[in-house]
Amino acid sequence: MAETIHQRTIPAFIAIEGADGVGKSTVLHRLLPQLLEQGGFSGYTYFHWKPAPENMAHNRLPEDNPHNPRGKTSRGFLASLLYLSYHYLTFWTGWFFRIRPALHRGELVIADRYTYDMLLDPERFRLSLPPWILRSFIVLLPQPAAILALHAPSAVIRTRKPELSEEEIDAYQTALLRLNPRKLRPTDASGTPEEVANAALTALT
C-alpha cells in the first residue's frame, strides 16, 4: 500500500516498535535527520500509536510523554471487542485523511508504536482477547512499509526503565521479532544512541 506511492531507498511509512526502555525516542531524534536527508523527503509527519489529530505532529517531535495504564482493571471480552471496533475506524480514518495525504506530499511518516503494540503489549491497552483476534485485527489495518524493531538484552533495558520485569521484556521482544518478516527490520539497541541510529539506518536502506 504505502510503499508503492513513492519509490525511495528509505521506506516512506515506518513504524518503530520496542519495549519500554529500549530507547525509541532517543534513537529517533538521531535517526530522523539521516532518514530525511537520504530519502529526499519534503518533511515528515509523526504520530504516536494511532493517526488521530491529538497524536500527530508535523515536522516536529513532541516531548516524550509516556502513558502507561498498567495496574488498571482490564476490559472484559465484549468491552475489548468494542474497543477494537472503535479503533478500527480511527486507524482507517487516519490512513485516508492523514497518512496517505502526507505520503502523497512526499513526506516521511513515522509511527512511534503502531497497531502491533496491541498484540505485543495488550496489558497497556487493558485488552482481554486471545492473540489470534488481535492478529486478525492488525492484518485488516493499513500496514507500514517497514517495522523498525529495536531490541536489546532484557537486563540492559531494565536498567534504563525498571517498570517491566525481565520476563515481560523477553515476552514482548519474542513476539516483536515474530512480526511480519517481510517488513521487519530488527536492530540491536544495546549500543550508544549513535551506534543504534547508524544500525537502524542501515537496516532501513
Disulfide bonds with the S-S distance in Angstrom:
none
